[in-house]
Amino acid sequence: MSGDGPMNGGASVAGAGPVTPLSAAAKLALGRGFRLQWEPAQKAHVLLYPEGMVKLNGSAGEILKRCDGARTVVEIVGDLESAFATTGLEKDVRAFMTVALERQWLEIRE
């Protein structure tokens, strides 16, 4: 999760603000008004909302497509680590989720 991805996507969402610390048991889902889809022309996942679109890097797309409102943060991290045969992703995944919550791309459904 480098600094060149969705966190610098240029999206400006009204009402975005600070978020409380993210619980490991939090269940995240796309924020209201947002839709995630694969865009063949962009060769990337994009996050659509009424005022525009954010092109996501591969890591962001993989995280967001797992935020279904049913899985916890810990489950999402575990699924990503399993899918990509790696460990140690929690810090980066949580950092992205925090930014996504601030931008209202995600919401907590505990």
N, C-alpha and C positions, 0 to 999 in steps of 0.2 A: 504494500500500500504506500506508494510513493506520493509525494506532494503534487503530482501532475495529473491527478484524476478528477473524480467527481467533486472533491472538496474545493476545486478551483474551477468548477464548471460554469461559473458566472450566473448561477441562478439567484434570483432575489425573490424571497418569499415573504409576503407581508406577515407580520406577527411573529416572526422567528425570534427566539430569544434564548436565554440561558436555560439549561436543563438540569434537573437534579441528578445526582449520581445514579448510574445505571446498575440496577440489581441483577445479580446472576440469574435470578428466577423471573426476570421481566420477560413478558411475551410481547414481541414487537410485530407490527403489521404496517403496511403502507398507510401513510396519512390519507385522510379524506381528500378526494379530488386528485389523487395521484394514481397513475397506472404504469406498471412496468411492462415493457414488451421488448422483444428482440426486433431490431430494425435491420433487415438485410442490407439495405443501401448504406447504412453506417457501419455494418459489420460489428455491431455492439448492442448491448442492452441500452435502452433509453427510458428515462422516467418522464412521462407526459403529465402535464397539468394544464389548466385552462389558459394560462398566460404564455405557455411555451413548452420547452423540452430541455432536458439535461442529458447529454451523452455521457454514459458511464464507462469507466475503465472496467477491465475484466473482473478485478477483485470486487468492486462495488456491485456489479451485476450479480455475481455469485452470492454475495451477502444478502442483497435485497430480495433475491428470488426465494430465499429461505425464510424471510420474515413474513410468515403466514398467519400470525396471531395465535398459533398453537404451540410453537416451539419456543423454549426459553433461550436466553443468550448462551447459556452453557451448552445446550443442545445444538444450537447453530454453530458454535465454535467447534464442537466435537465433530459435527457432520462435515464441516469444511476441512478440518485436519484429516479426517478419514478419506474424503473425496480426493484430496491432493497429496495424500501420503506424507504428511508433514506434522510437526508439532510447533507449539509456541506462537500460535496466531492470535491468542486471546487479546493481547494488548492492542494490536492493530485493528482487529475486528471491533473491539469496544470503542476505540478512538473514532473509527468511521461511523459507528452507530450513534455516538454522541453528537457528531456533526450533523448526521441525518436527522436526528431528533430536533436539534436546534433549528434546522431548516424546514422542519415539519414534513420531511419526506417520510418519516416514520412516526408512529405513535405507540405508546405502551398500552397493551390490553391485558392487564393482570387480572 
